[in-house]
Amino acid sequence: MTIRRFYARPENIGQLVILLDESETRHLRDVLRLSAGDRVHAFDGLGVEYACRVERIAKRFAELHVESEVPPTAPESTLELCIAAAITPGEKFDLVVQKAVELGVRRLTPITTVRCEVRAKDALRRVERWRKIAFEASKQCGRAFLMEVGNIGEFKEVFETGDGDDPSASLFLFSERDGQELKADQNARAITAIYGPKGGWDDAELSYAREAGAKTITLGGRILRAETAAIAITAILQHRFGDLR
């Protein structure tokens, strides 16, 4: 039997009662046709999940009775992985967002670069769409943690402000040229990975990254589409340093 999962804001979670907002209530009632007495799971977006029973369904909220705390279907990676990825056109970046969630990324920041195919002002309207994709992907893949999709930033901002919660995170910039092999360092528990656009990095960007202390990494000689590279490299990092075995 499939267990239906719903997101509840942390402030709406009590010791025995969880309240779902209007959007999740509408999905529970009108889409899934659930009713009082049905068993569901609720998660708080911070990594905690609960087994619940539907107690009451109103027009704008649903009340769940908490039966127990349960481990999420998909455990969180031991690696705190944040990625900064150059924006790609159309639905290509949608795929990057979805797969980043499935692969256990903690935070994704869309960035613009010298050779980026999309201008920041044209991509602004897509940020909320990416956040919705991340939200839905979390529900579907079993994660109890909601991957954060940051605001659109410029390339240099990743180095100036950092990306992620750990200031000691290893900083990797992936490039088709002028890099070194990725070495397995078992002490790397937090990584910020930067992925480039279809046209690759500008010379000035590569120089800036090195001066900022980033390791430039080149993986073999295959030519990959930008979105393929982002997904493949994320999986490699989770295999090398995380729990994807």
SEMAR-514180 format. One record per residue (C-alpha): z, x, y. Coordinates in steps of 0.25 Angstrom, whole numbers, plus 2048, in hexadecimal, padded with zeros to 3 digits. Example, Ala and Ser with C-alpha at 12.3 -4.5 7.8 and 13.67 -1.06 7.14 Angstrom:
<sites>
<site><Z>81F</Z><X>831</X><Y>7EE</Y></site>
<site><Z>81D</Z><X>837</X><Y>7FC</Y></site>
</sites>
This chain:
<sites>
<site><Z>800</Z><X>800</X><Y>800</Y></site>
<site><Z>7FC</Z><X>805</X><Y>80E</Y></site>
<site><Z>807</Z><X>807</X><Y>817</Y></site>
<site><Z>803</Z><X>803</X><Y>826</Y></site>
<site><Z>808</Z><X>80D</X><Y>830</Y></site>
<site><Z>80B</Z><X>80A</X><Y>83F</Y></site>
<site><Z>80F</Z><X>812</X><Y>84B</Y></site>
<site><Z>81C</Z><X>80F</X><Y>852</Y></site>
<site><Z>820</Z><X>816</X><Y>85F</Y></site>
<site><Z>82D</Z><X>81E</X><Y>85D</Y></site>
<site><Z>834</Z><X>815</X><Y>867</Y></site>
<site><Z>831</Z><X>809</X><Y>85F</Y></site>
<site><Z>838</Z><X>80E</X><Y>853</Y></site>
<site><Z>846</Z><X>80A</X><Y>850</Y></site>
<site><Z>84F</Z><X>80D</X><Y>844</Y></site>
<site><Z>84B</Z><X>800</X><Y>83D</Y></site>
<site><Z>840</Z><X>7FA</X><Y>845</Y></site>
<site><Z>832</Z><X>7FF</X><Y>84A</Y></site>
<site><Z>82A</Z><X>7F8</X><Y>854</Y></site>
<site><Z>81B</Z><X>7F9</X><Y>854</Y></site>
<site><Z>813</Z><X>7F8</X><Y>861</Y></site>
<site><Z>809</Z><X>7ED</X><Y>864</Y></site>
<site><Z>7FD</Z><X>7F5</X><Y>85F</Y></site>
<site><Z>803</Z><X>7F9</X><Y>852</Y></site>
<site><Z>808</Z><X>7EB</X><Y>850</Y></site>
<site><Z>7FA</Z><X>7E5</X><Y>852</Y></site>
<site><Z>7F5</Z><X>7EF</X><Y>847</Y></site>
<site><Z>800</Z><X>7EB</X><Y>83E</Y></site>
<site><Z>7FE</Z><X>7DC</X><Y>840</Y></site>
<site><Z>7F0</Z><X>7D9</X><Y>843</Y></site>
<site><Z>7E9</Z><X>7E5</X><Y>83C</Y></site>
<site><Z>7F1</Z><X>7E7</X><Y>830</Y></site>
<site><Z>7F6</Z><X>7D9</X><Y>82F</Y></site>
<site><Z>804</Z><X>7DE</X><Y>82B</Y></site>
<site><Z>810</Z><X>7D4</X><Y>82C</Y></site>
<site><Z>820</Z><X>7D4</X><Y>82C</Y></site>
<site><Z>825</Z><X>7DB</X><Y>81F</Y></site>
<site><Z>819</Z><X>7E5</X><Y>81D</Y></site>
<site><Z>81D</Z><X>7F3</X><Y>81B</Y></site>
<site><Z>817</Z><X>7FD</X><Y>825</Y></site>
<site><Z>81A</Z><X>80B</X><Y>82A</Y></site>
<site><Z>81C</Z><X>80F</X><Y>839</Y></site>
<site><Z>81C</Z><X>81D</X><Y>83F</Y></site>
<site><Z>820</Z><X>822</X><Y>84C</Y></site>
<site><Z>816</Z><X>82D</X><Y>850</Y></site>
<site><Z>820</Z><X>838</X><Y>84F</Y></site>
<site><Z>820</Z><X>83A</X><Y>840</Y></site>
<site><Z>829</Z><X>82F</X><Y>83B</Y></site>
<site><Z>825</Z><X>823</X><Y>832</Y></site>
<site><Z>82C</Z><X>817</X><Y>82E</Y></site>
<site><Z>82A</Z><X>80C</X><Y>822</Y></site>
<site><Z>82C</Z><X>7FF</X><Y>829</Y></site>
<site><Z>82B</Z><X>7F0</X><Y>826</Y></site>
<site><Z>824</Z><X>7E7</X><Y>830</Y></site>
<site><Z>82F</Z><X>7DE</X><Y>836</Y></site>
<site><Z>828</Z><X>7D6</X><Y>841</Y></site>
<site><Z>81B</Z><X>7D5</X><Y>847</Y></site>
<site><Z>81A</Z><X>7D0</X><Y>856</Y></site>
<site><Z>80E</Z><X>7D0</X><Y>85F</Y></site>
<site><Z>811</Z><X>7DD</X><Y>866</Y></site>
<site><Z>81A</Z><X>7E5</X><Y>85C</Y></site>
<site><Z>81D</Z><X>7E6</X><Y>84E</Y></site>
<site><Z>82B</Z><X>7E8</X><Y>848</Y></site>
<site><Z>82D</Z><X>7F1</X><Y>83C</Y></site>
<site><Z>83A</Z><X>7F3</X><Y>834</Y></site>
<site><Z>83C</Z><X>802</X><Y>830</Y></site>
<site><Z>83F</Z><X>803</X><Y>822</Y></site>
<site><Z>83F</Z><X>813</X><Y>821</Y></site>
<site><Z>839</Z><X>81F</X><Y>827</Y></site>
<site><Z>82E</Z><X>825</X><Y>81E</Y></site>
<site><Z>826</Z><X>832</X><Y>81E</Y></site>
<site><Z>818</Z><X>830</X><Y>824</Y></site>
<site><Z>80C</Z><X>82F</X><Y>81B</Y></site>
<site><Z>807</Z><X>83C</X><Y>821</Y></site>
<site><Z>811</Z><X>847</X><Y>824</Y></site>
<site><Z>810</Z><X>84F</X><Y>831</Y></site>
<site><Z>80A</Z><X>85D</X><Y>830</Y></site>
<site><Z>814</Z><X>869</X><Y>831</Y></site>
<site><Z>80A</Z><X>86E</X><Y>83B</Y></site>
<site><Z>80B</Z><X>86A</X><Y>849</Y></site>
<site><Z>7FC</Z><X>86A</X><Y>84C</Y></site>
<site><Z>7F7</Z><X>866</X><Y>85A</Y></site>
<site><Z>7E8</Z><X>867</X><Y>85D</Y></site>
<site><Z>7E0</Z><X>868</X><Y>86A</Y></site>
<site><Z>7D2</Z><X>863</X><Y>867</Y></site>
<site><Z>7C5</Z><X>863</X><Y>870</Y></site>
<site><Z>7C0</Z><X>855</X><Y>872</Y></site>
<site><Z>7B4</Z><X>851</X><Y>86A</Y></site>
<site><Z>7AA</Z><X>846</X><Y>86E</Y></site>
<site><Z>7AB</Z><X>838</X><Y>868</Y></site>
<site><Z>7B3</Z><X>834</X><Y>85C</Y></site>
<site><Z>7B3</Z><X>843</X><Y>857</Y></site>
<site><Z>7C1</Z><X>845</X><Y>85E</Y></site>
<site><Z>7C6</Z><X>838</X><Y>858</Y></site>
<site><Z>7C4</Z><X>83E</X><Y>84A</Y></site>
<site><Z>7CC</Z><X>84B</X><Y>84F</Y></site>
<site><Z>7D7</Z><X>842</X><Y>853</Y></site>
<site><Z>7D8</Z><X>83A</X><Y>847</Y></site>
<site><Z>7D7</Z><X>846</X><Y>83D</Y></site>
<site><Z>7E2</Z><X>84E</X><Y>845</Y></site>
<site><Z>7EB</Z><X>843</X><Y>843</Y></site>
<site><Z>7E8</Z><X>843</X><Y>834</Y></site>
<site><Z>7EA</Z><X>852</X><Y>833</Y></site>
<site><Z>7F8</Z><X>852</X><Y>83A</Y></site>
<site><Z>7F5</Z><X>857</X><Y>848</Y></site>
<site><Z>801</Z><X>854</X><Y>851</Y></site>
<site><Z>7F9</Z><X>854</X><Y>85F</Y></site>
<site><Z>7EA</Z><X>854</X><Y>863</Y></site>
<site><Z>7E6</Z><X>858</X><Y>871</Y></site>
<site><Z>7D7</Z><X>855</X><Y>875</Y></site>
<site><Z>7D2</Z><X>860</X><Y>87E</Y></site>
<site><Z>7C6</Z><X>863</X><Y>886</Y></site>
<site><Z>7BF</Z><X>871</X><Y>885</Y></site>
<site><Z>7B4</Z><X>878</X><Y>88C</Y></site>
<site><Z>7AA</Z><X>874</X><Y>882</Y></site>
<site><Z>7B0</Z><X>866</X><Y>87F</Y></site>
<site><Z>7A6</Z><X>85B</X><Y>87D</Y></site>
<site><Z>7AF</Z><X>850</X><Y>883</Y></site>
<site><Z>7B4</Z><X>850</X><Y>891</Y></site>
<site><Z>7C3</Z><X>84D</X><Y>893</Y></site>
<site><Z>7C1</Z><X>841</X><Y>89C</Y></site>
<site><Z>7B7</Z><X>83B</X><Y>892</Y></site>
<site><Z>7C2</Z><X>83D</X><Y>887</Y></site>
<site><Z>7CE</Z><X>837</X><Y>88E</Y></site>
<site><Z>7CB</Z><X>829</X><Y>889</Y></site>
<site><Z>7CB</Z><X>82D</X><Y>87B</Y></site>
<site><Z>7D9</Z><X>833</X><Y>87B</Y></site>
<site><Z>7DF</Z><X>825</X><Y>878</Y></site>
<site><Z>7D5</Z><X>823</X><Y>86D</Y></site>
<site><Z>7D9</Z><X>831</X><Y>866</Y></site>
<site><Z>7E8</Z><X>82D</X><Y>867</Y></site>
<site><Z>7E5</Z><X>81F</X><Y>860</Y></site>
<site><Z>7DD</Z><X>827</X><Y>855</Y></site>
<site><Z>7E9</Z><X>830</X><Y>853</Y></site>
<site><Z>7F2</Z><X>824</X><Y>853</Y></site>
<site><Z>7EA</Z><X>81D</X><Y>848</Y></site>
<site><Z>7E7</Z><X>82A</X><Y>840</Y></site>
<site><Z>7F7</Z><X>82C</X><Y>83F</Y></site>
<site><Z>7F9</Z><X>81E</X><Y>83A</Y></site>
<site><Z>7EE</Z><X>820</X><Y>830</Y></site>
<site><Z>7F1</Z><X>82E</X><Y>82B</Y></site>
<site><Z>800</Z><X>82B</X><Y>829</Y></site>
<site><Z>805</Z><X>834</X><Y>834</Y></site>
<site><Z>812</Z><X>830</X><Y>83B</Y></site>
<site><Z>80F</Z><X>839</X><Y>846</Y></site>
<site><Z>805</Z><X>835</X><Y>851</Y></site>
<site><Z>7FC</Z><X>841</X><Y>855</Y></site>
<site><Z>7FC</Z><X>843</X><Y>864</Y></site>
<site><Z>7EF</Z><X>843</X><Y>86B</Y></site>
<site><Z>7F0</Z><X>84A</X><Y>878</Y></site>
<site><Z>7E9</Z><X>848</X><Y>885</Y></site>
<site><Z>7DC</Z><X>84F</X><Y>887</Y></site>
<site><Z>7DE</Z><X>85D</X><Y>88C</Y></site>
<site><Z>7D6</Z><X>869</X><Y>890</Y></site>
<site><Z>7D5</Z><X>876</X><Y>887</Y></site>
<site><Z>7DE</Z><X>87F</X><Y>88F</Y></site>
<site><Z>7E9</Z><X>874</X><Y>88F</Y></site>
<site><Z>7EC</Z><X>876</X><Y>881</Y></site>
<site><Z>7F1</Z><X>884</X><Y>884</Y></site>
<site><Z>7F8</Z><X>881</X><Y>891</Y></site>
<site><Z>800</Z><X>875</X><Y>88C</Y></site>
<site><Z>800</Z><X>877</X><Y>87D</Y></site>
<site><Z>7FD</Z><X>86C</X><Y>873</Y></site>
<site><Z>808</Z><X>867</X><Y>86A</Y></site>
<site><Z>817</Z><X>868</X><Y>86A</Y></site>
<site><Z>819</Z><X>877</X><Y>865</Y></site>
<site><Z>817</Z><X>881</X><Y>870</Y></site>
<site><Z>816</Z><X>88C</X><Y>865</Y></site>
<site><Z>80B</Z><X>885</X><Y>85D</Y></site>
<site><Z>7FF</Z><X>88E</X><Y>859</Y></site>
<site><Z>7F3</Z><X>88C</X><Y>861</Y></site>
<site><Z>7E6</Z><X>88D</X><Y>85A</Y></site>
<site><Z>7D8</Z><X>88B</X><Y>860</Y></site>
<site><Z>7CD</Z><X>889</X><Y>856</Y></site>
<site><Z>7BF</Z><X>88F</X><Y>85A</Y></site>
<site><Z>7B2</Z><X>892</X><Y>853</Y></site>
<site><Z>7B2</Z><X>8A0</X><Y>859</Y></site>
<site><Z>7BB</Z><X>8AB</X><Y>85D</Y></site>
<site><Z>7C7</Z><X>8A7</X><Y>854</Y></site>
<site><Z>7CF</Z><X>8AC</X><Y>848</Y></site>
<site><Z>7D2</Z><X>8A6</X><Y>83B</Y></site>
<site><Z>7DD</Z><X>89C</X><Y>839</Y></site>
<site><Z>7E9</Z><X>8A3</X><Y>832</Y></site>
<site><Z>7F4</Z><X>89B</X><Y>82B</Y></site>
<site><Z>801</Z><X>89D</X><Y>833</Y></site>
<site><Z>80C</Z><X>896</X><Y>82C</Y></site>
<site><Z>814</Z><X>896</X><Y>838</Y></site>
<site><Z>80B</Z><X>88D</X><Y>840</Y></site>
<site><Z>812</Z><X>880</X><Y>841</Y></site>
<site><Z>80C</Z><X>87B</X><Y>84E</Y></site>
<site><Z>7FD</Z><X>87D</X><Y>852</Y></site>
<site><Z>7F4</Z><X>879</X><Y>85D</Y></site>
<site><Z>7E6</Z><X>879</X><Y>859</Y></site>
<site><Z>7DA</Z><X>879</X><Y>863</Y></site>
<site><Z>7CD</Z><X>874</X><Y>85F</Y></site>
<site><Z>7C0</Z><X>876</X><Y>867</Y></site>
<site><Z>7B4</Z><X>86D</X><Y>86A</Y></site>
<site><Z>7A6</Z><X>86D</X><Y>864</Y></site>
<site><Z>7A1</Z><X>878</X><Y>86D</Y></site>
<site><Z>7AD</Z><X>881</X><Y>86A</Y></site>
<site><Z>7B6</Z><X>889</X><Y>873</Y></site>
<site><Z>7B1</Z><X>88F</X><Y>880</Y></site>
<site><Z>7B4</Z><X>89E</X><Y>882</Y></site>
<site><Z>7BE</Z><X>89C</X><Y>88D</Y></site>
<site><Z>7C6</Z><X>892</X><Y>884</Y></site>
<site><Z>7C7</Z><X>89C</X><Y>879</Y></site>
<site><Z>7CC</Z><X>8A6</X><Y>882</Y></site>
<site><Z>7D6</Z><X>89D</X><Y>888</Y></site>
<site><Z>7DB</Z><X>898</X><Y>87B</Y></site>
<site><Z>7DE</Z><X>8A7</X><Y>876</Y></site>
<site><Z>7E5</Z><X>8AA</X><Y>883</Y></site>
<site><Z>7EE</Z><X>89E</X><Y>881</Y></site>
<site><Z>7F2</Z><X>8A3</X><Y>873</Y></site>
<site><Z>7E9</Z><X>89A</X><Y>86A</Y></site>
<site><Z>7E4</Z><X>8A0</X><Y>85D</Y></site>
<site><Z>7D5</Z><X>89E</X><Y>85C</Y></site>
<site><Z>7D2</Z><X>899</X><Y>84E</Y></site>
<site><Z>7C4</Z><X>899</X><Y>848</Y></site>
<site><Z>7C2</Z><X>892</X><Y>83A</Y></site>
<site><Z>7B6</Z><X>898</X><Y>833</Y></site>
<site><Z>7A8</Z><X>896</X><Y>837</Y></site>
<site><Z>7A5</Z><X>887</X><Y>835</Y></site>
<site><Z>7A0</Z><X>87F</X><Y>840</Y></site>
<site><Z>7A8</Z><X>872</X><Y>841</Y></site>
<site><Z>7A7</Z><X>866</X><Y>84B</Y></site>
<site><Z>7B2</Z><X>866</X><Y>855</Y></site>
<site><Z>7B9</Z><X>85A</X><Y>84E</Y></site>
<site><Z>7B7</Z><X>860</X><Y>840</Y></site>
<site><Z>7BD</Z><X>86D</X><Y>844</Y></site>
<site><Z>7C9</Z><X>866</X><Y>84A</Y></site>
<site><Z>7CC</Z><X>85E</X><Y>83D</Y></site>
<site><Z>7C9</Z><X>86A</X><Y>834</Y></site>
<site><Z>7D2</Z><X>874</X><Y>83C</Y></site>
<site><Z>7DD</Z><X>86A</X><Y>83D</Y></site>
<site><Z>7DD</Z><X>868</X><Y>82E</Y></site>
<site><Z>7DD</Z><X>878</X><Y>82C</Y></site>
<site><Z>7E9</Z><X>879</X><Y>836</Y></site>
<site><Z>7F1</Z><X>86F</X><Y>82E</Y></site>
<site><Z>7ED</Z><X>876</X><Y>821</Y></site>
<site><Z>7F1</Z><X>884</X><Y>826</Y></site>
<site><Z>7FE</Z><X>880</X><Y>82E</Y></site>
<site><Z>801</Z><X>872</X><Y>82B</Y></site>
<site><Z>803</Z><X>869</X><Y>81E</Y></site>
<site><Z>7F5</Z><X>866</X><Y>81B</Y></site>
<site><Z>7F4</Z><X>86D</X><Y>80D</Y></site>
</sites>
